[in-house]
Amino acid sequence: MANQISDVKAMIKRAADAAGFDLAGIAPAADAAELKHFPQWIAAGYAGEMKYLEARDDRGDFKRASLARVAPWAKSVIVCAINYNTEHPYSTEVHDADRGWISRYAWSREDYHDGVLRRLKQVERELHQAVGDSQPTVVTRSYVDTGPIVERVFAKYAGVGWIGKNTCIINQKKGSWLFLGVILTSLELAPDLPAPDRCGTCTRCIEACPTDAILAPYQLDSNKCISYLTIEKRGPIPEELRAGMGRHVFGCDICQDVCPWNRKAPASTASEFDPRPGLVNPALDWLAEMSAEEFRAAFRGSPIRRTKRSGLRRNVAIAMGNSGNKEFLPQLDLLAADDDESVRESAEWARRRLASTW
């Protein structure tokens, strides 16, 4: 049986490679020490409005705080990662005041959830085929940001990468431009060695964050994070954080852009992560003038739909206010008459900010 389990583990890694994953490892399904901090993080309010993170089990405990409670049948967690980096410049290298910034992960032609899950399902099928009659009752579940799992914790214990001070998974060869997917399985597989922390004394991500969202190494306040503000936050964005948002209109890559481990991060070989036209450093006036129909067409199947057209226009108004470009004033006048209150208020703030600049 031991040899068979070892063979299955090797097969899983071959299957992950054949499916297009760049990294794969096995973690025990046991509750890791890092998960003990999750309830305190929620209690401090650092999850902001992301109520799905507060999902509880029948006992009233947070599901993400204990995989052992929500999936007691799971013995191992297969963690797969795929590189989504491209050869385009980082946000810290682009300084065109007429253009905004969309996070690198959202440029792709296909929503990463679909691409990663499709690959996970391929690995899952091969796992069932491999164990066949010898393990007819084996149970598996695949998740891409949809399960009660803190993926990066299991990625660490699967050896995929360490949790950086910016809370992202970092691999010493691939960097941090990684999408994660997990397969829970009732098979008890030999785990890989946890990835050692290689951040050392570096604090570049903490120092570079313009809204001070990284409160301390490994501790993030979502309420201040530009990614959270531009994607998850509904309604008006706190005024004291707007200047720090710069020209970001969907997501933020700054803490990854400045990470030394991303200096030589390779570009992805997965074609679906090639950018859609216009999304790399997009023109702010194009986004501001986009009709509802154009929004649906431009972002069909894209994670950008999560922020909705009103959220994107709110973000664009703030980006225009931070641009220093007074040529945006006519468009801000139009946004100030928008049906959505948060868009109107953001445009009015942006007009005042531009009027105060020389």
C-alpha positions as YAML, in Angstrom:
chain: A
units: angstrom
residues:
- id: 1
  name: MET
  ca: [0.00, 0.00, 0.00]
- id: 2
  name: ALA
  ca: [2.86, 2.40, 0.85]
- id: 3
  name: ASN
  ca: [4.40, 1.98, -2.58]
- id: 4
  name: GLN
  ca: [1.02, 2.47, -4.21]
- id: 5
  name: ILE
  ca: [0.41, 5.72, -2.33]
- id: 6
  name: SER
  ca: [3.89, 6.89, -3.32]
- id: 7
  name: ASP
  ca: [3.09, 6.07, -6.94]
- id: 8
  name: VAL
  ca: [-0.17, 8.02, -6.69]
- id: 9
  name: LYS
  ca: [1.67, 11.07, -5.38]
- id: 10
  name: ALA
  ca: [4.12, 10.93, -8.28]
- id: 11
  name: MET
  ca: [1.21, 10.49, -10.69]
- id: 12
  name: ILE
  ca: [-0.53, 13.58, -9.25]
- id: 13
  name: LYS
  ca: [2.53, 15.72, -9.88]
- id: 14
  name: ARG
  ca: [2.87, 14.38, -13.44]
- id: 15
  name: ALA
  ca: [-0.83, 15.05, -14.02]
- id: 16
  name: ALA
  ca: [-0.50, 18.60, -12.68]
- id: 17
  name: ASP
  ca: [2.41, 19.23, -15.00]
- id: 18
  name: ALA
  ca: [0.51, 17.78, -17.97]
- id: 19
  name: ALA
  ca: [-2.49, 19.96, -17.12]
- id: 20
  name: GLY
  ca: [-0.32, 23.07, -17.38]
- id: 21
  name: PHE
  ca: [0.41, 23.82, -13.74]
- id: 22
  name: ASP
  ca: [3.86, 25.18, -12.96]
- id: 23
  name: LEU
  ca: [3.98, 23.91, -9.37]
- id: 24
  name: ALA
  ca: [2.27, 21.20, -7.36]
- id: 25
  name: GLY
  ca: [2.66, 19.80, -3.87]
- id: 26
  name: ILE
  ca: [0.92, 17.89, -1.11]
- id: 27
  name: ALA
  ca: [0.01, 19.33, 2.28]
- id: 28
  name: PRO
  ca: [-1.56, 17.55, 5.25]
- id: 29
  name: ALA
  ca: [-5.19, 18.48, 5.85]
- id: 30
  name: ALA
  ca: [-4.40, 19.16, 9.50]
- id: 31
  name: ASP
  ca: [-5.04, 22.65, 10.86]
- id: 32
  name: ALA
  ca: [-1.89, 24.73, 10.52]
- id: 33
  name: ALA
  ca: [-0.70, 27.17, 13.16]
- id: 34
  name: GLU
  ca: [-1.37, 30.13, 10.84]
- id: 35
  name: LEU
  ca: [-5.11, 29.37, 10.86]
- id: 36
  name: LYS
  ca: [-5.31, 30.09, 14.59]
- id: 37
  name: HIS
  ca: [-4.92, 33.80, 13.78]
- id: 38
  name: PHE
  ca: [-7.90, 33.87, 11.40]
- id: 39
  name: PRO
  ca: [-10.63, 34.51, 14.05]
- id: 40
  name: GLN
  ca: [-8.59, 37.36, 15.53]
- id: 41
  name: TRP
  ca: [-8.10, 38.85, 12.06]
- id: 42
  name: ILE
  ca: [-11.85, 38.75, 11.44]
- id: 43
  name: ALA
  ca: [-12.61, 40.13, 14.90]
- id: 44
  name: ALA
  ca: [-10.31, 43.09, 14.25]
- id: 45
  name: GLY
  ca: [-12.45, 44.00, 11.23]
- id: 46
  name: TYR
  ca: [-9.62, 43.48, 8.76]
- id: 47
  name: ALA
  ca: [-11.86, 41.57, 6.33]
- id: 48
  name: GLY
  ca: [-13.85, 44.72, 5.62]
- id: 49
  name: GLU
  ca: [-17.13, 44.01, 3.84]
- id: 50
  name: MET
  ca: [-16.06, 40.55, 2.62]
- id: 51
  name: LYS
  ca: [-18.68, 38.73, 4.65]
- id: 52
  name: TYR
  ca: [-18.09, 35.44, 2.81]
- id: 53
  name: LEU
  ca: [-14.86, 35.13, 4.78]
- id: 54
  name: GLU
  ca: [-16.96, 34.99, 7.94]
- id: 55
  name: ALA
  ca: [-18.88, 31.85, 6.93]
- id: 56
  name: ARG
  ca: [-19.47, 29.62, 9.96]
- id: 57
  name: ASP
  ca: [-20.21, 25.94, 10.49]
- id: 58
  name: ASP
  ca: [-23.07, 24.45, 12.49]
- id: 59
  name: ARG
  ca: [-21.15, 25.03, 15.71]
- id: 60
  name: GLY
  ca: [-20.76, 28.72, 14.92]
- id: 61
  name: ASP
  ca: [-17.01, 28.46, 14.25]
- id: 62
  name: PHE
  ca: [-15.37, 30.09, 11.24]
- id: 63
  name: LYS
  ca: [-15.13, 27.55, 8.43]
- id: 64
  name: ARG
  ca: [-11.80, 28.90, 7.16]
- id: 65
  name: ALA
  ca: [-10.24, 28.55, 10.61]
- id: 66
  name: SER
  ca: [-10.37, 24.75, 10.53]
- id: 67
  name: LEU
  ca: [-10.41, 22.49, 7.50]
- id: 68
  name: ALA
  ca: [-10.52, 19.52, 9.89]
- id: 69
  name: ARG
  ca: [-13.97, 20.60, 11.07]
- id: 70
  name: VAL
  ca: [-15.54, 21.46, 7.71]
- id: 71
  name: ALA
  ca: [-14.03, 18.50, 5.81]
- id: 72
  name: PRO
  ca: [-13.16, 15.84, 8.42]
- id: 73
  name: TRP
  ca: [-12.89, 13.24, 5.67]
- id: 74
  name: ALA
  ca: [-9.99, 15.08, 4.00]
- id: 75
  name: LYS
  ca: [-6.54, 13.68, 4.76]
- id: 76
  name: SER
  ca: [-4.45, 15.57, 2.21]
- id: 77
  name: VAL
  ca: [-4.59, 18.79, 0.21]
- id: 78
  name: ILE
  ca: [-3.18, 18.85, -3.30]
- id: 79
  name: VAL
  ca: [-2.08, 22.39, -4.09]
- id: 80
  name: CYS
  ca: [-1.45, 23.41, -7.69]
- id: 81
  name: ALA
  ca: [-0.16, 26.77, -8.91]
- id: 82
  name: ILE
  ca: [0.07, 28.36, -12.33]
- id: 83
  name: ASN
  ca: [2.10, 31.40, -13.31]
- id: 84
  name: TYR
  ca: [0.10, 34.28, -14.82]
- id: 85
  name: ASN
  ca: [2.91, 36.80, -15.28]
- id: 86
  name: THR
  ca: [3.38, 38.53, -18.63]
- id: 87
  name: GLU
  ca: [6.30, 40.41, -20.16]
- id: 88
  name: HIS
  ca: [4.55, 43.78, -19.82]
- id: 89
  name: PRO
  ca: [5.97, 46.46, -17.48]
- id: 90
  name: TYR
  ca: [5.03, 46.59, -13.82]
- id: 91
  name: SER
  ca: [2.73, 49.29, -12.47]
- id: 92
  name: THR
  ca: [5.71, 50.97, -10.78]
- id: 93
  name: GLU
  ca: [7.33, 51.39, -14.21]
- id: 94
  name: VAL
  ca: [4.40, 53.17, -15.91]
- id: 95
  name: HIS
  ca: [3.79, 56.87, -15.31]
- id: 96
  name: ASP
  ca: [1.36, 58.05, -18.00]
- id: 97
  name: ALA
  ca: [-1.12, 60.42, -16.30]
- id: 98
  name: ASP
  ca: [-3.77, 59.74, -18.95]
- id: 99
  name: ARG
  ca: [-3.91, 56.06, -18.14]
- id: 100
  name: GLY
  ca: [-5.03, 53.91, -15.23]
- id: 101
  name: TRP
  ca: [-3.94, 50.55, -13.90]
- id: 102
  name: ILE
  ca: [-5.75, 47.22, -13.90]
- id: 103
  name: SER
  ca: [-4.19, 44.45, -11.85]
- id: 104
  name: ARG
  ca: [-2.14, 42.01, -13.90]
- id: 105
  name: TYR
  ca: [-4.31, 39.04, -12.93]
- id: 106
  name: ALA
  ca: [-7.39, 40.66, -14.54]
- id: 107
  name: TRP
  ca: [-5.87, 41.29, -17.98]
- id: 108
  name: SER
  ca: [-6.48, 37.75, -19.18]
- id: 109
  name: ARG
  ca: [-8.81, 36.58, -21.93]
- id: 110
  name: GLU
  ca: [-10.42, 34.08, -19.55]
- id: 111
  name: ASP
  ca: [-11.41, 34.40, -15.91]
- id: 112
  name: TYR
  ca: [-8.68, 32.59, -14.01]
- id: 113
  name: HIS
  ca: [-11.25, 30.71, -11.93]
- id: 114
  name: ASP
  ca: [-12.37, 28.87, -15.06]
- id: 115
  name: GLY
  ca: [-8.89, 28.14, -16.38]
- id: 116
  name: VAL
  ca: [-7.51, 26.91, -13.06]
- id: 117
  name: LEU
  ca: [-10.60, 24.84, -12.23]
- id: 118
  name: ARG
  ca: [-10.52, 23.18, -15.65]
- id: 119
  name: ARG
  ca: [-6.95, 22.09, -15.00]
- id: 120
  name: LEU
  ca: [-7.77, 20.94, -11.46]
- id: 121
  name: LYS
  ca: [-10.61, 18.79, -12.75]
- id: 122
  name: GLN
  ca: [-8.19, 17.15, -15.18]
- id: 123
  name: VAL
  ca: [-5.85, 16.26, -12.29]
- id: 124
  name: GLU
  ca: [-8.82, 15.08, -10.22]
- id: 125
  name: ARG
  ca: [-10.01, 12.74, -13.00]
- id: 126
  name: GLU
  ca: [-6.56, 11.24, -13.40]
- id: 127
  name: LEU
  ca: [-6.33, 10.71, -9.64]
- id: 128
  name: HIS
  ca: [-9.57, 8.70, -9.65]
- id: 129
  name: GLN
  ca: [-8.43, 6.71, -12.67]
- id: 130
  name: ALA
  ca: [-5.12, 5.93, -10.99]
- id: 131
  name: VAL
  ca: [-6.56, 4.60, -7.74]
- id: 132
  name: GLY
  ca: [-9.42, 2.86, -9.55]
- id: 133
  name: ASP
  ca: [-10.68, -0.33, -7.94]
- id: 134
  name: SER
  ca: [-8.09, -0.24, -5.17]
- id: 135
  name: GLN
  ca: [-9.65, 2.89, -3.62]
- id: 136
  name: PRO
  ca: [-13.27, 2.95, -4.90]
- id: 137
  name: THR
  ca: [-14.49, 5.22, -2.13]
- id: 138
  name: VAL
  ca: [-11.85, 7.95, -2.48]
- id: 139
  name: VAL
  ca: [-13.40, 11.41, -2.12]
- id: 140
  name: THR
  ca: [-12.10, 14.58, -3.79]
- id: 141
  name: ARG
  ca: [-13.22, 18.22, -4.03]
- id: 142
  name: SER
  ca: [-11.64, 20.93, -6.19]
- id: 143
  name: TYR
  ca: [-11.70, 24.61, -5.31]
- id: 144
  name: VAL
  ca: [-10.44, 27.86, -6.83]
- id: 145
  name: ASP
  ca: [-11.20, 30.64, -4.33]
- id: 146
  name: THR
  ca: [-14.58, 29.04, -3.67]
- id: 147
  name: GLY
  ca: [-14.01, 26.69, -0.73]
- id: 148
  name: PRO
  ca: [-13.69, 27.28, 3.02]
- id: 149
  name: ILE
  ca: [-9.92, 27.19, 2.65]
- id: 150
  name: VAL
  ca: [-7.09, 29.67, 3.16]
- id: 151
  name: GLU
  ca: [-5.21, 28.43, 0.12]
- id: 152
  name: ARG
  ca: [-1.92, 30.17, 0.77]
- id: 153
  name: VAL
  ca: [-1.50, 28.40, 4.13]
- id: 154
  name: PHE
  ca: [-1.78, 24.98, 2.49]
- id: 155
  name: ALA
  ca: [0.44, 26.18, -0.39]
- id: 156
  name: LYS
  ca: [3.15, 26.86, 2.18]
- id: 157
  name: TYR
  ca: [2.91, 23.39, 3.70]
- id: 158
  name: ALA
  ca: [2.79, 21.82, 0.23]
- id: 159
  name: GLY
  ca: [6.14, 23.45, -0.55]
- id: 160
  name: VAL
  ca: [4.71, 25.61, -3.34]
- id: 161
  name: GLY
  ca: [6.01, 28.80, -1.76]
- id: 162
  name: TRP
  ca: [6.28, 30.76, 1.45]
- id: 163
  name: ILE
  ca: [3.82, 33.38, 2.69]
- id: 164
  name: GLY
  ca: [5.46, 36.74, 2.10]
- id: 165
  name: LYS
  ca: [5.21, 39.79, 4.31]
- id: 166
  name: ASN
  ca: [2.59, 41.10, 1.88]
- id: 167
  name: THR
  ca: [0.60, 37.86, 2.56]
- id: 168
  name: CYS
  ca: [1.12, 36.59, -1.02]
- id: 169
  name: ILE
  ca: [2.62, 33.19, -1.81]
- id: 170
  name: ILE
  ca: [6.15, 33.57, -3.19]
- id: 171
  name: ASN
  ca: [8.17, 30.91, -4.97]
- id: 172
  name: GLN
  ca: [11.90, 31.49, -5.28]
- id: 173
  name: LYS
  ca: [11.92, 30.53, -8.98]
- id: 174
  name: LYS
  ca: [8.50, 31.70, -10.16]
- id: 175
  name: GLY
  ca: [7.97, 34.76, -7.97]
- id: 176
  name: SER
  ca: [4.50, 35.61, -6.68]
- id: 177
  name: TRP
  ca: [2.43, 35.86, -9.87]
- id: 178
  name: LEU
  ca: [0.64, 32.62, -9.04]
- id: 179
  name: PHE
  ca: [-2.95, 31.43, -9.18]
- id: 180
  name: LEU
  ca: [-3.67, 28.69, -6.64]
- id: 181
  name: GLY
  ca: [-6.08, 25.79, -6.85]
- id: 182
  name: VAL
  ca: [-6.60, 23.00, -4.32]
- id: 183
  name: ILE
  ca: [-7.96, 19.46, -4.38]
- id: 184
  name: LEU
  ca: [-9.05, 17.98, -1.07]
- id: 185
  name: THR
  ca: [-8.75, 14.21, -0.98]
- id: 186
  name: SER
  ca: [-9.54, 11.44, 1.46]
- id: 187
  name: LEU
  ca: [-6.27, 9.76, 0.45]
- id: 188
  name: GLU
  ca: [-3.50, 10.10, 2.99]
- id: 189
  name: LEU
  ca: [-0.53, 11.12, 0.88]
- id: 190
  name: ALA
  ca: [2.98, 11.83, 2.09]
- id: 191
  name: PRO
  ca: [3.25, 15.62, 2.43]
- id: 192
  name: ASP
  ca: [5.99, 17.70, 0.88]
- id: 193
  name: LEU
  ca: [8.29, 19.81, 3.01]
- id: 194
  name: PRO
  ca: [7.01, 23.30, 3.89]
- id: 195
  name: ALA
  ca: [8.60, 26.14, 1.94]
- id: 196
  name: PRO
  ca: [11.09, 28.12, 4.07]
- id: 197
  name: ASP
  ca: [10.50, 31.86, 4.48]
- id: 198
  name: ARG
  ca: [12.99, 33.73, 2.29]
- id: 199
  name: CYS
  ca: [11.80, 37.31, 2.87]
- id: 200
  name: GLY
  ca: [14.61, 37.86, 5.34]
- id: 201
  name: THR
  ca: [14.89, 41.46, 6.52]
- id: 202
  name: CYS
  ca: [13.31, 42.89, 3.35]
- id: 203
  name: THR
  ca: [10.35, 45.23, 3.95]
- id: 204
  name: ARG
  ca: [9.97, 46.73, 0.46]
- id: 205
  name: CYS
  ca: [6.35, 45.65, 0.11]
- id: 206
  name: ILE
  ca: [5.44, 47.28, 3.43]
- id: 207
  name: GLU
  ca: [7.24, 50.51, 2.58]
- id: 208
  name: ALA
  ca: [5.81, 50.70, -0.95]
- id: 209
  name: CYS
  ca: [2.14, 50.35, -0.03]
- id: 210
  name: PRO
  ca: [0.70, 53.86, -0.55]
- id: 211
  name: THR
  ca: [-2.26, 53.29, 1.78]
- id: 212
  name: ASP
  ca: [-0.31, 51.53, 4.57]
- id: 213
  name: ALA
  ca: [-2.46, 48.42, 4.24]
- id: 214
  name: ILE
  ca: [0.32, 46.11, 5.45]
- id: 215
  name: LEU
  ca: [0.15, 46.91, 9.15]
- id: 216
  name: ALA
  ca: [3.10, 44.69, 10.03]
- id: 217
  name: PRO
  ca: [4.90, 41.78, 8.36]
- id: 218
  name: TYR
  ca: [2.30, 39.15, 7.36]
- id: 219
  name: GLN
  ca: [-0.64, 41.28, 8.58]
- id: 220
  name: LEU
  ca: [-2.94, 42.99, 6.07]
- id: 221
  name: ASP
  ca: [-5.85, 45.34, 6.76]
- id: 222
  name: SER
  ca: [-8.16, 44.82, 3.78]
- id: 223
  name: ASN
  ca: [-9.95, 48.10, 4.54]
- id: 224
  name: LYS
  ca: [-6.85, 49.98, 3.40]
- id: 225
  name: CYS
  ca: [-5.81, 47.70, 0.54]
- id: 226
  name: ILE
  ca: [-6.23, 49.21, -2.93]
- id: 227
  name: SER
  ca: [-7.31, 45.85, -4.33]
- id: 228
  name: TYR
  ca: [-10.09, 45.64, -1.77]
- id: 229
  name: LEU
  ca: [-11.10, 49.27, -2.23]
- id: 230
  name: THR
  ca: [-11.35, 49.05, -6.01]
- id: 231
  name: ILE
  ca: [-12.98, 45.60, -6.21]
- id: 232
  name: GLU
  ca: [-14.81, 44.57, -3.05]
- id: 233
  name: LYS
  ca: [-15.73, 47.89, -1.44]
- id: 234
  name: ARG
  ca: [-19.23, 49.06, -2.26]
- id: 235
  name: GLY
  ca: [-20.34, 52.68, -2.11]
- id: 236
  name: PRO
  ca: [-17.98, 55.59, -1.50]
- id: 237
  name: ILE
  ca: [-14.32, 54.98, -0.73]
- id: 238
  name: PRO
  ca: [-13.03, 56.72, 2.44]
- id: 239
  name: GLU
  ca: [-11.72, 60.11, 1.37]
- id: 240
  name: GLU
  ca: [-8.49, 59.79, 3.34]
- id: 241
  name: LEU
  ca: [-7.48, 56.78, 1.22]
- id: 242
  name: ARG
  ca: [-8.26, 58.17, -2.22]
- id: 243
  name: ALA
  ca: [-5.02, 60.03, -2.88]
- id: 244
  name: GLY
  ca: [-3.04, 56.89, -2.09]
- id: 245
  name: MET
  ca: [-4.97, 54.93, -4.72]
- id: 246
  name: GLY
  ca: [-3.17, 56.77, -7.49]
- id: 247
  name: ARG
  ca: [-4.53, 55.75, -10.89]
- id: 248
  name: HIS
  ca: [-5.52, 52.19, -9.91]
- id: 249
  name: VAL
  ca: [-8.98, 51.37, -11.22]
- id: 250
  name: PHE
  ca: [-9.13, 47.61, -10.54]
- id: 251
  name: GLY
  ca: [-6.81, 45.88, -8.13]
- id: 252
  name: CYS
  ca: [-3.24, 46.72, -7.21]
- id: 253
  name: ASP
  ca: [0.11, 45.08, -7.89]
- id: 254
  name: ILE
  ca: [2.48, 47.43, -6.05]
- id: 255
  name: CYS
  ca: [3.53, 45.08, -3.23]
- id: 256
  name: GLN
  ca: [4.34, 42.42, -5.82]
- id: 257
  name: ASP
  ca: [5.92, 44.81, -8.32]
- id: 258
  name: VAL
  ca: [8.56, 45.89, -5.79]
- id: 259
  name: CYS
  ca: [9.28, 42.37, -4.50]
- id: 260
  name: PRO
  ca: [12.88, 41.35, -5.30]
- id: 261
  name: TRP
  ca: [11.71, 37.81, -6.01]
- id: 262
  name: ASN
  ca: [9.72, 39.14, -8.98]
- id: 263
  name: ARG
  ca: [12.69, 40.85, -10.66]
- id: 264
  name: LYS
  ca: [13.32, 37.81, -12.83]
- id: 265
  name: ALA
  ca: [9.89, 36.20, -12.63]
- id: 266
  name: PRO
  ca: [9.29, 34.26, -15.87]
- id: 267
  name: ALA
  ca: [6.38, 34.98, -18.17]
- id: 268
  name: SER
  ca: [3.53, 32.48, -18.28]
- id: 269
  name: THR
  ca: [3.30, 29.98, -21.11]
- id: 270
  name: ALA
  ca: [-0.51, 29.74, -20.75]
- id: 271
  name: SER
  ca: [-2.05, 31.62, -23.66]
- id: 272
  name: GLU
  ca: [-5.30, 32.44, -21.84]
- id: 273
  name: PHE
  ca: [-3.37, 34.81, -19.59]
- id: 274
  name: ASP
  ca: [-2.39, 36.99, -22.56]
- id: 275
  name: PRO
  ca: [-3.93, 40.45, -22.03]
- id: 276
  name: ARG
  ca: [-7.14, 41.52, -23.68]
- id: 277
  name: PRO
  ca: [-6.75, 44.59, -25.93]
- id: 278
  name: GLY
  ca: [-6.62, 47.86, -24.03]
- id: 279
  name: LEU
  ca: [-6.41, 46.45, -20.50]
- id: 280
  name: VAL
  ca: [-2.70, 47.00, -19.94]
- id: 281
  name: ASN
  ca: [-2.45, 50.53, -18.58]
- id: 282
  name: PRO
  ca: [-5.91, 51.43, -19.98]
- id: 283
  name: ALA
  ca: [-6.92, 54.91, -21.11]
- id: 284
  name: LEU
  ca: [-8.97, 56.57, -18.36]
- id: 285
  name: ASP
  ca: [-11.18, 58.43, -20.82]
- id: 286
  name: TRP
  ca: [-12.07, 55.14, -22.54]
- id: 287
  name: LEU
  ca: [-13.16, 53.62, -19.25]
- id: 288
  name: ALA
  ca: [-15.06, 56.75, -18.19]
- id: 289
  name: GLU
  ca: [-17.05, 56.96, -21.43]
- id: 290
  name: MET
  ca: [-17.86, 53.24, -21.62]
- id: 291
  name: SER
  ca: [-21.58, 52.55, -21.94]
- id: 292
  name: ALA
  ca: [-23.29, 49.72, -20.08]
- id: 293
  name: GLU
  ca: [-23.35, 47.67, -23.27]
- id: 294
  name: GLU
  ca: [-19.67, 48.37, -23.98]
- id: 295
  name: PHE
  ca: [-18.79, 47.40, -20.40]
- id: 296
  name: ARG
  ca: [-20.53, 44.06, -20.80]
- id: 297
  name: ALA
  ca: [-18.83, 43.41, -24.14]
- id: 298
  name: ALA
  ca: [-15.34, 44.49, -23.06]
- id: 299
  name: PHE
  ca: [-15.35, 42.50, -19.82]
- id: 300
  name: ARG
  ca: [-17.41, 39.45, -20.70]
- id: 301
  name: GLY
  ca: [-15.95, 36.53, -18.75]
- id: 302
  name: SER
  ca: [-13.54, 38.87, -16.95]
- id: 303
  name: PRO
  ca: [-13.08, 39.26, -13.18]
- id: 304
  name: ILE
  ca: [-13.47, 43.02, -13.76]
- id: 305
  name: ARG
  ca: [-17.22, 42.45, -13.87]
- id: 306
  name: ARG
  ca: [-17.05, 41.90, -10.11]
- id: 307
  name: THR
  ca: [-16.68, 45.61, -9.45]
- id: 308
  name: LYS
  ca: [-19.62, 46.38, -11.78]
- id: 309
  name: ARG
  ca: [-19.75, 49.35, -14.11]
- id: 310
  name: SER
  ca: [-20.66, 51.76, -11.32]
- id: 311
  name: GLY
  ca: [-17.70, 50.62, -9.22]
- id: 312
  name: LEU
  ca: [-15.33, 50.96, -12.15]
- id: 313
  name: ARG
  ca: [-16.61, 54.48, -12.91]
- id: 314
  name: ARG
  ca: [-16.19, 55.42, -9.26]
- id: 315
  name: ASN
  ca: [-12.59, 54.20, -9.40]
- id: 316
  name: VAL
  ca: [-11.94, 55.97, -12.70]
- id: 317
  name: ALA
  ca: [-13.19, 59.26, -11.25]
- id: 318
  name: ILE
  ca: [-10.74, 58.94, -8.35]
- id: 319
  name: ALA
  ca: [-7.92, 58.02, -10.74]
- id: 320
  name: MET
  ca: [-8.68, 61.12, -12.83]
- id: 321
  name: GLY
  ca: [-8.55, 63.22, -9.69]
- id: 322
  name: ASN
  ca: [-5.14, 61.80, -8.89]
- id: 323
  name: SER
  ca: [-3.83, 62.23, -12.43]
- id: 324
  name: GLY
  ca: [-3.14, 65.97, -12.18]
- id: 325
  name: ASN
  ca: [-4.54, 66.27, -15.71]
- id: 326
  name: LYS
  ca: [-7.18, 69.03, -15.89]
- id: 327
  name: GLU
  ca: [-8.19, 67.88, -19.36]
- id: 328
  name: PHE
  ca: [-10.30, 65.29, -17.54]
- id: 329
  name: LEU
  ca: [-12.55, 67.99, -16.06]
- id: 330
  name: PRO
  ca: [-15.24, 67.76, -18.80]
- id: 331
  name: GLN
  ca: [-15.52, 64.01, -18.28]
- id: 332
  name: LEU
  ca: [-15.64, 64.49, -14.53]
- id: 333
  name: ASP
  ca: [-18.51, 66.93, -15.04]
- id: 334
  name: LEU
  ca: [-20.41, 64.14, -16.77]
- id: 335
  name: LEU
  ca: [-19.53, 61.62, -14.05]
- id: 336
  name: ALA
  ca: [-20.69, 64.13, -11.44]
- id: 337
  name: ALA
  ca: [-24.15, 63.81, -12.97]
- id: 338
  name: ASP
  ca: [-24.14, 59.99, -12.87]
- id: 339
  name: ASP
  ca: [-27.12, 58.04, -11.52]
- id: 340
  name: ASP
  ca: [-24.91, 56.33, -8.94]
- id: 341
  name: GLU
  ca: [-24.26, 58.34, -5.80]
- id: 342
  name: SER
  ca: [-20.74, 57.00, -5.21]
- id: 343
  name: VAL
  ca: [-19.77, 57.88, -8.80]
- id: 344
  name: ARG
  ca: [-21.15, 61.40, -8.42]
- id: 345
  name: GLU
  ca: [-19.45, 61.99, -5.09]
- id: 346
  name: SER
  ca: [-16.11, 60.61, -6.32]
- id: 347
  name: ALA
  ca: [-16.26, 62.82, -9.43]
- id: 348
  name: GLU
  ca: [-16.96, 65.88, -7.32]
- id: 349
  name: TRP
  ca: [-13.98, 65.02, -5.11]
- id: 350
  name: ALA
  ca: [-11.82, 64.57, -8.21]
- id: 351
  name: ARG
  ca: [-12.87, 67.97, -9.60]
- id: 352
  name: ARG
  ca: [-11.92, 69.65, -6.33]
- id: 353
  name: ARG
  ca: [-8.60, 67.83, -6.29]
- id: 354
  name: LEU
  ca: [-7.75, 68.85, -9.84]
- id: 355
  name: ALA
  ca: [-8.81, 72.44, -9.15]
- id: 356
  name: SER
  ca: [-6.35, 72.56, -6.26]
- id: 357
  name: THR
  ca: [-3.39, 71.52, -8.44]
- id: 358
  name: TRP
  ca: [-1.29, 73.89, -10.50]
...
